[in-house]
Amino acid sequence: MALPIQSTEVSIEALQEYPIQSFQYDGKEISTEPLSMSENLSRLAERIDFTSDGGENVNEKNKEEAPATFQTSSWPWESVRNKLRSALTETSVLLDILTIARDRRYMSIESINNEVPDTRIPLNLISKKKGLNSAAQIIQDGIDRMRKTLQEQQSRSMDFHQELYNMRQRDGWKLRKVGNTIIGDLSYKSAGSRYTAQGTFEVKKSEDEDATHEGTSQSPGRAPPQINSSIQVSVPTELEGFVYIYASLIKDDGKLNFSDLSSCSPPIQYARIGKQSWQTHLDNAQYVIFCKEIFHQLSREAITMKFPLPNVVVGDQVLCHLYDDVKLIIAMCRTLPDEDDLGRVRSNFTPTRHFVRPTYSYVLEHNLHQLLREIHSRTATLPLPHPITGHIGATKRRRLAGPYAFGKIELEEAMPSISLLQQIIIQSKHYYLHTLVTSVLDDIAKEHIDPQIIVHHGAIGTAHQSMIRVFIFNSFSETTRCCLLFKIESDILKCVSGNSVFVVNRDAQMIRNILEEQICHHKLNSITLAIRLTNWNILSQQSYIPVRFHDDMKFGGKPGYVLVASPNRRRVLLVTCYPKQKCTVSLQRTSTGTLSDLITEEKWHDLSGNFEEIDLNCMDFTHSSCFATRMEALMCCLEKETQTNFY
Amino acid sequence: MGVNCVISVPMEENKSGQYVITKLQKKIENLGAKKAGHFSVDCETYQSQIPIEGQVKVINNVHDTEYPASTFSFVENGPHLVADNTLDMLFAKMDSFYAPKKNFKIEAKGVRYELNDFLIKVGSVIIGQNTSVKGILLQIDYTPCILYNDSWGIITELLHILGINPNITNFFKSRLEKKESSVDYTDCAQQYLELFNSVRKSMTVNQQPPGMSSSPVMIQGRM
């Protein structure tokens, strides 16, 4: 069932409220007063634009402008009047123009041609062409510049900036710019050195490339390879030249090839140093700093530290006493570049040690370098963990020394700081002892062919401790071998053989005697082995008993001997062995012929008589010089002889 | 480090301090002791500039050449501290809180002797810049032992031989009363501090009423 549609009445009327102008603080609203009729009329008349042709845009413009003019006008109809006046002016101007135009004398009115001739296309083309041309020019310029630099780079080996970059990045030189100059640092301060000497160099761009080429062409023989670098370095004059540390041991009696160092201080030599590349130049200068630091520290320690015998520091030379008769000389030898030709010792210089003396010890120099580098690395690397408040570089024990109230002795233990000089003295002493043992062993090995001597130098060792093992054995059999061990420290030299330990007090003669004794023992041992092999019987045996004196060991005492009899006891041999002498072999004489009528038995013929020496060299044994082999052959011969005689 | 006993040696009347020291040294040398360098124990006093809990606090810093890396710091009637030598630099920076008392630095220095197991130190006490001897201190260390009770007998014997009455410090007494109390490294510094304080006290007493004995502690010497 559809409901009848009832219309609802809706009344629309204007609001009885005026737009609110403002609120007061007490909430009272102030509304704008409504416009009166005349005001409303003038506002509407204000909106009329007499100049417009009724377009929308203009209307909008007027709408925007209207409130402004309305506000500024003092009299409500003023703007209307103004606009009417301007309209009147325009109309009268139009009327004038029309009047003049009709006359055609001064003005004519013609229809306007709507098609505008298109003159812009060629203009555009021209401007585009111009733009393209200028762009092409820029690109061309760029190409030319690049080509030029490429050619420059090809002509010179490297660009200055590139080389400077390499110098910093690849070679790791420290460079910085001060003003217009580039200053580099040669010192080892960043590596932990505390040497205060200045070590700066200046880097410049090499100005004249041709000069370098000329220099090399003048002396092609001596000059280093082609220097083609755009970098030129200049180092301070005190770092010029070549320096090395000269270390040597000197002994008074000169038995160990330590000849006397005749001149006390090494002379400064002058030499013409050819052109060198900046790398070698800087390397040399840095090496000079390093050597100077070594020598500076050594000389300082030699003066300040107390040693039992005072050290001598003269010029560039330090003299220390290792023992009463052995001295260590450390000197700094310099070769300065010589520029002028007059009055100086001149030599054709090659950067090598051309005036090295025979006593010069590379080992000690190397040790010195290593020691200083160790000091550097110790100062550069702090032991971790390290508290922020602690002393820099102090060990943990040193840090605890204060709170735990360490005494003087404990403190010294906590700071094991051994000086460079002390260390090199310890190492020199060890080196001296090592050289001593080696030279004695070499001599003995040369002298003795029969028991052969083989020396093994221990690969694992330090600069102040090492081992030398000596084997004595026969060339034809290795079953009997004798082993000796030399333990070399800085102050003490020990020799271990079997169960006995000898403390050798840097006495070459004693080392020699011990070795001779061992050789003697070895000979007797090898003979005993030969005897066992040939089934002979040992009647009596005695090894060499040395008699040692307090000061030095001289050969004396009882000789070692072996008394052996053939299996059938008809031949008796005596072998005596004495150090430093050849072994003697003696055969016991037996009675020949009939003894008497009463004694008829064969056995009485073998009664013992005197011993007679046999010369083993007469035996025909060209293939073997081994004593034990000869003995073995002799015993075999004798046994055979007795057997044939007997039967 | 063994048991150490520090005592004050009485001055003789009408004799200079140096005379007493020389006499004592001669006695020690006659026993066969050998000179082993010099020693010095000094004490610096710092005073709090701002009162803490309503009172002025005093800190004594003692340095001993026997422990060259350490500073012993004692708060008066309070705890003590053993620290590294850098503590002095810290105090120098804290002078607005703790300022050193001027002319209050006291020092005992003299010769060190070694007599077998004993370590004997004879020191003259000097206050501030004044070089005159204000007192004489004798330290005897018995190095092999760390127990007070066990070593007290032998130390007394040595003191008797030297003819000195064993007038020990309160600190040492308290140690002896405890059974089996062992040595700590602050002991020596504490004894020195006690004796230094008594020397200072006697100085102030001497200055106020004139005509008192110059010896800091009255001990009857037995020669």
Interface residues (C-beta under 8 A of the other chain):
Chain A: H391 R398 R399 A401 G402 P403 Y404 A405 F406 G407 K408 L411
Chain B: M1 E66 Y67 P68 A69 S70 T71 F72 V82 A83 D84 N85 T86 Y185 T186
